[in-house]
Amino acid sequence: MDLEQLLAGLSKQLQQSWVIYITSSEVLQYLTEVTGVDDTSESNAVQDDPLMQLRLRHKASQSGSRSHIKRIRQSLNKLIGSDEGREVVKEAKVVAKNEIAETKVLDVLKQEVDEMNARFARGNDAAYIESIMAPDLSSNDVAQDTSDDDKDATSDALPENIASNRNLIHSVLVTDPADFDKLSWDGVNSHLPEISPDQFMSTFLPATNSEENNPADLPMRIATNMKLAYFNGVAQEMSTENYVPVQGLLRELHDKMRTLLPNRQDLHSHINDDDIGYSSCTSDVIRVLFRSGYLLANYLEAPSRAESTRELLTCLEAFNSRNRDRDGDNAPLTIPYEFETEHLFAVASIAFILQKVELCQMDVSNYKFAHQLAPFIHQVGHEYERSHFRKTHGNYGAVPIKELQQMLPSTHAWVRNTVGLFESTDNITMQSNLEQKMDFIKGRGFVDGILFTKQELVLPELFSLDIEGINSIRNEARCCVIASALSLHACNKIGSSILQTEVGVAGNELMSVLRKKHFKRDDLEAEVIAALTSFTTALAERSLNEEECITLKNHALAVLRGNDPVLKLLDNRIRSYFRYACRWTPDTKSTGEISAPIEMKTGRKVVKGDDDFVARGGVASSKAEFSLAAHKEAKRLGFTFVSSDLIAAGNKARLIISLVCSNYDKDILGRLLMAEK
């Protein structure tokens, strides 16, 4: 590429960066006008700003585009000189302003502000969780002084309660931006499955179904069981015409709902505590509960969450209607969900709505974590993690190599063992450059030396926060190898190809059984044989004869006991797959990680598109690109049946080792490698 083409490309990218910067700055000013909240005031940033999530997105866009402009300016200084570079930047800014005026993109962005503000005005404004502190993303306007290239682009800092949480920061850094929505404050509840009223009410019945539940429901089930005795006691008090306990439950519900909308006094009238004091029968209790549930379903919950709440509301309304219609009639009343008494039904309904309010609070908290805080942590969290590591192990960058080896003995041993593997390959020697050695560490060093090592291993200090992640990768790889071996035997037995048949539920059942924790070998073998038989039956689309069932049983036992010759082949292949996954690097053009910024698109999608680079606060996602490449590799190695599972595990492994290498490549790994002769 000649200089003229390069300058043309840089100029085009400058224009697009200026569009993002100017529009974001204008929208931030408009947000202040609309909300009356000055974004320069830290005290008001969280408590008084109903459009904080939109403000943070635009601040992230502003910060990202400013960085792009500065990087291009630095490149231009080297290519054509400071004075000419300054003129190119100014010309690009003029073109950007003209483009903004012609496309009327600001009108579209301001319309979004108006829509969100109107939505909050209608009541869809859950209170911000106090533990979530919005970071101050403000910084100097580069348009005022584009020559100040050496000055830090931002003076951003994480709040102390976030900065001190090493595990929280690490969990974000090893998460692809495309998966931010899966993050949560407690690590497990971000995608808590929705529970129906029928499922919830069944826990109050004497003959509760004892079949195994989804492990994701465990926190909910534990909380329900702990309160079950109390709720039954409240129902018993109601049967003796003592309504004080149930009135206390209703007040607890009202208090929790007020925390979700503390500033909406107009909606507080729907949850007036005065009505609770007059509740002296089941119908009164249900009427008060109905109003609270209606407010929850129509103003607070997400549409997908509100469906189950509305289902219960329909049931409550129908029950009270039947109660009114039978006034004076001695005919027995049919109580919903097979409850024996209407009192227990009313109390269980309160318990359900209470749980939905708590779930709504968690959803609000997790949403703000995933969409506001996580992108910012992903940008600035590397230095915080290195700082935590220095506090734990010492200032690794300022000590001699001998002291570094003593400071991190497990890491030193791992690097030394990795160097010992150099002899087994023709692609790398001690004379290879650091980049080649780091690539080898990502592949053979991490995969063979840590993930699937057959030697006793003390995990290197660099992976101290990845114990759970590494164990989950190992377990998933084990399940995938076993499932692949079993599916191969199944296909060979019936003369079919798994690539051409949709096995759906049966295939998922096989993986589910393998992932399940078994305490007895006999139970594991029996369940795997049953799942394999079901899987093969679905694959063959016919019933299996006795000889086929016996053969499958023998194959299953051989695989589970490690006596199957296919296992060794698949063991080698699974290592090959993970080496590929951990060494994989994205196309720089697709992630924006290039010397000159990526091209930026203008318009509404810049703000709202989840797959957009700028919408993530300048944090690129390579998950889609990796998934495509990993699927091809898994298919090539014969893991088509479990390719989706391997893609997830491979991506997790890649993110773990990539973070370690990016954080400590020169100060620790590079120095330890150089010391090995």
Secondary structure in CASP SS format (residue, H / E / C, confidence):
PFRMAT SS
TARGET T0000
AUTHOR 0000-0000-0000
METHOD secondary structure of the structure
MODEL  1
M C 1.00
D C 1.00
L H 1.00
E H 1.00
Q H 1.00
L H 1.00
L H 1.00
A H 1.00
G H 1.00
L H 1.00
S H 1.00
K H 1.00
Q H 1.00
L H 1.00
Q H 1.00
Q H 1.00
S H 1.00
W H 1.00
V H 1.00
I H 1.00
Y H 1.00
I H 1.00
T H 1.00
S H 1.00
S H 1.00
E H 1.00
V H 1.00
L H 1.00
Q H 1.00
Y H 1.00
L H 1.00
T H 1.00
E H 1.00
V H 1.00
T H 1.00
G C 1.00
V C 1.00
D C 1.00
D C 1.00
T C 1.00
S C 1.00
E H 1.00
S H 1.00
N H 1.00
A C 1.00
V C 1.00
Q C 1.00
D C 1.00
D C 1.00
P C 1.00
L C 1.00
M H 1.00
Q H 1.00
L H 1.00
R H 1.00
L H 1.00
R H 1.00
H H 1.00
K H 1.00
A H 1.00
S H 1.00
Q H 1.00
S H 1.00
G H 1.00
S H 1.00
R H 1.00
S H 1.00
H H 1.00
I H 1.00
K H 1.00
R H 1.00
I H 1.00
R H 1.00
Q H 1.00
S H 1.00
L H 1.00
N H 1.00
K H 1.00
L H 1.00
I H 1.00
G C 1.00
S H 1.00
D H 1.00
E H 1.00
G H 1.00
R H 1.00
E H 1.00
V H 1.00
V H 1.00
K H 1.00
E H 1.00
A H 1.00
K H 1.00
V H 1.00
V H 1.00
A H 1.00
K H 1.00
N H 1.00
E H 1.00
I H 1.00
A H 1.00
E H 1.00
T H 1.00
K C 1.00
V H 1.00
L H 1.00
D H 1.00
V H 1.00
L H 1.00
K H 1.00
Q H 1.00
E H 1.00
V H 1.00
D H 1.00
E H 1.00
M H 1.00
N H 1.00
A H 1.00
R H 1.00
F H 1.00
A H 1.00
R C 1.00
G C 1.00
N C 1.00
D C 1.00
A C 1.00
A C 1.00
Y C 1.00
I C 1.00
E C 1.00
S C 1.00
I C 1.00
M C 1.00
A C 1.00
P C 1.00
D C 1.00
L C 1.00
S C 1.00
S C 1.00
N C 1.00
D C 1.00
V C 1.00
A C 1.00
Q C 1.00
D C 1.00
T C 1.00
S C 1.00
D C 1.00
D C 1.00
D C 1.00
K C 1.00
D C 1.00
A C 1.00
T C 1.00
S C 1.00
D C 1.00
A C 1.00
L C 1.00
P C 1.00
E H 1.00
N H 1.00
I H 1.00
A H 1.00
S C 1.00
N C 1.00
R H 1.00
N H 1.00
L H 1.00
I H 1.00
H H 1.00
S H 1.00
V H 1.00
L H 1.00
V C 1.00
T C 1.00
D C 1.00
P H 1.00
A H 1.00
D H 1.00
F H 1.00
D H 1.00
K H 1.00
L C 1.00
S C 1.00
W C 1.00
D C 1.00
G C 1.00
V C 1.00
N C 1.00
S C 1.00
H C 1.00
L C 1.00
P C 1.00
E C 1.00
I C 1.00
S C 1.00
P H 1.00
D H 1.00
Q H 1.00
F H 1.00
M H 1.00
S H 1.00
T C 1.00
F C 1.00
L C 1.00
P C 1.00
A C 1.00
T C 1.00
N C 1.00
S C 1.00
E C 1.00
E C 1.00
N C 1.00
N C 1.00
P H 1.00
A H 1.00
D H 1.00
L H 1.00
P H 1.00
M H 1.00
R H 1.00
I H 1.00
A H 1.00
T H 1.00
N H 1.00
M H 1.00
K H 1.00
L H 1.00
A H 1.00
Y H 1.00
F H 1.00
N H 1.00
G H 1.00
V H 1.00
A H 1.00
Q H 1.00
E H 1.00
M H 1.00
S H 1.00
T C 1.00
E C 1.00
N C 1.00
Y C 1.00
V H 1.00
P H 1.00
V H 1.00
Q H 1.00
G H 1.00
L H 1.00
L H 1.00
R H 1.00
E H 1.00
L H 1.00
H H 1.00
D H 1.00
K H 1.00
M H 1.00
R H 1.00
T H 1.00
L H 1.00
L C 1.00
P C 1.00
N C 1.00
R C 1.00
Q H 1.00
D H 1.00
L H 1.00
H H 1.00
S H 1.00
H H 1.00
I H 1.00
N C 1.00
D C 1.00
D H 1.00
D H 1.00
I H 1.00
G H 1.00
Y C 1.00
S C 1.00
S C 1.00
C C 1.00
T H 1.00
S H 1.00
D H 1.00
V H 1.00
I H 1.00
R H 1.00
V H 1.00
L H 1.00
F H 1.00
R H 1.00
S H 1.00
G H 1.00
Y H 1.00
L H 1.00
L H 1.00
A H 1.00
N H 1.00
Y H 1.00
L H 1.00
E C 1.00
A C 1.00
P H 1.00
S H 1.00
R H 1.00
A H 1.00
E H 1.00
S H 1.00
T H 1.00
R H 1.00
E H 1.00
L H 1.00
L H 1.00
T H 1.00
C H 1.00
L H 1.00
E H 1.00
A H 1.00
F H 1.00
N H 1.00
S H 1.00
R H 1.00
N H 1.00
R H 1.00
D H 1.00
R C 1.00
D C 1.00
G C 1.00
D C 1.00
N C 1.00
A C 1.00
P C 1.00
L C 1.00
T C 1.00
I C 1.00
P H 1.00
Y H 1.00
E H 1.00
F C 1.00
E C 1.00
T C 1.00
E H 1.00
H H 1.00
L H 1.00
F H 1.00
A H 1.00
V H 1.00
A H 1.00
S H 1.00
I H 1.00
A H 1.00
F H 1.00
I H 1.00
L H 1.00
Q H 1.00
K H 1.00
V H 1.00
E H 1.00
L H 1.00
C H 1.00
Q H 1.00
M H 1.00
D H 1.00
V H 1.00
S H 1.00
N H 1.00
Y H 1.00
K H 1.00
F H 1.00
A H 1.00
H H 1.00
Q H 1.00
L H 1.00
A H 1.00
P H 1.00
F H 1.00
I H 1.00
H H 1.00
Q H 1.00
V H 1.00
G H 1.00
H H 1.00
E H 1.00
Y H 1.00
E H 1.00
R H 1.00
S H 1.00
H H 1.00
F H 1.00
R H 1.00
K H 1.00
T H 1.00
H H 1.00
G C 1.00
N C 1.00
Y H 1.00
G H 1.00
A H 1.00
V C 1.00
P C 1.00
I H 1.00
K H 1.00
E H 1.00
L H 1.00
Q H 1.00
Q H 1.00
M H 1.00
L C 1.00
P H 1.00
S H 1.00
T H 1.00
H H 1.00
A H 1.00
W H 1.00
V H 1.00
R H 1.00
N H 1.00
T H 1.00
V H 1.00
G H 1.00
L H 1.00
F H 1.00
E H 1.00
S H 1.00
T C 1.00
D C 1.00
N C 1.00
I C 1.00
T C 1.00
M C 1.00
Q C 1.00
S C 1.00
N C 1.00
L H 1.00
E H 1.00
Q H 1.00
K H 1.00
M H 1.00
D H 1.00
F H 1.00
I H 1.00
K H 1.00
G H 1.00
R H 1.00
G H 1.00
F H 1.00
V H 1.00
D H 1.00
G H 1.00
I H 1.00
L H 1.00
F C 1.00
T C 1.00
K C 1.00
Q C 1.00
E C 1.00
L C 1.00
V C 1.00
L C 1.00
P C 1.00
E H 1.00
L H 1.00
F H 1.00
S C 1.00
L C 1.00
D C 1.00
I H 1.00
E H 1.00
G H 1.00
I H 1.00
N H 1.00
S H 1.00
I H 1.00
R H 1.00
N H 1.00
E H 1.00
A H 1.00
R H 1.00
C H 1.00
C H 1.00
V H 1.00
I H 1.00
A H 1.00
S H 1.00
A H 1.00
L H 1.00
S H 1.00
L H 1.00
H H 1.00
A H 1.00
C H 1.00
N H 1.00
K H 1.00
I H 1.00
G C 1.00
S C 1.00
S C 1.00
I H 1.00
L H 1.00
Q H 1.00
T C 1.00
E C 1.00
V C 1.00
G H 1.00
V H 1.00
A H 1.00
G H 1.00
N H 1.00
E H 1.00
L H 1.00
M H 1.00
S H 1.00
V H 1.00
L H 1.00
R H 1.00
K C 1.00
K C 1.00
H C 1.00
F C 1.00
K C 1.00
R H 1.00
D H 1.00
D H 1.00
L H 1.00
E H 1.00
A H 1.00
E H 1.00
V H 1.00
I H 1.00
A H 1.00
A H 1.00
L H 1.00
T H 1.00
S H 1.00
F H 1.00
T H 1.00
T H 1.00
A H 1.00
L H 1.00
A H 1.00
E C 1.00
R C 1.00
S C 1.00
L C 1.00
N C 1.00
E H 1.00
E H 1.00
E H 1.00
C H 1.00
I H 1.00
T H 1.00
L H 1.00
K H 1.00
N H 1.00
H H 1.00
A H 1.00
L H 1.00
A H 1.00
V H 1.00
L H 1.00
R C 1.00
G C 1.00
N C 1.00
D C 1.00
P H 1.00
V H 1.00
L H 1.00
K H 1.00
L H 1.00
L H 1.00
D H 1.00
N H 1.00
R H 1.00
I H 1.00
R H 1.00
S H 1.00
Y H 1.00
F H 1.00
R H 1.00
Y H 1.00
A H 1.00
C H 1.00
R H 1.00
W C 1.00
T C 1.00
P C 1.00
D C 1.00
T H 1.00
K H 1.00
S H 1.00
T H 1.00
G C 1.00
E C 1.00
I C 1.00
S C 1.00
A C 1.00
P C 1.00
I C 1.00
E C 1.00
M C 1.00
K C 1.00
T C 1.00
G C 1.00
R C 1.00
K H 1.00
V H 1.00
V H 1.00
K H 1.00
G C 1.00
D C 1.00
D C 1.00
D C 1.00
F C 1.00
V H 1.00
A H 1.00
R H 1.00
G C 1.00
G C 1.00
V C 1.00
A C 1.00
S C 1.00
S C 1.00
K H 1.00
A H 1.00
E H 1.00
F H 1.00
S H 1.00
L H 1.00
A H 1.00
A H 1.00
H H 1.00
K H 1.00
E H 1.00
A H 1.00
K H 1.00
R H 1.00
L C 1.00
G C 1.00
F C 1.00
T H 1.00
F H 1.00
V H 1.00
S H 1.00
S H 1.00
D H 1.00
L H 1.00
I H 1.00
A H 1.00
A H 1.00
G H 1.00
N H 1.00
K H 1.00
A H 1.00
R H 1.00
L H 1.00
I H 1.00
I H 1.00
S H 1.00
L H 1.00
V H 1.00
C H 1.00
S H 1.00
N H 1.00
Y H 1.00
D H 1.00
K H 1.00
D H 1.00
I H 1.00
L H 1.00
G H 1.00
R H 1.00
L H 1.00
L H 1.00
M H 1.00
A H 1.00
E C 1.00
K C 1.00
END
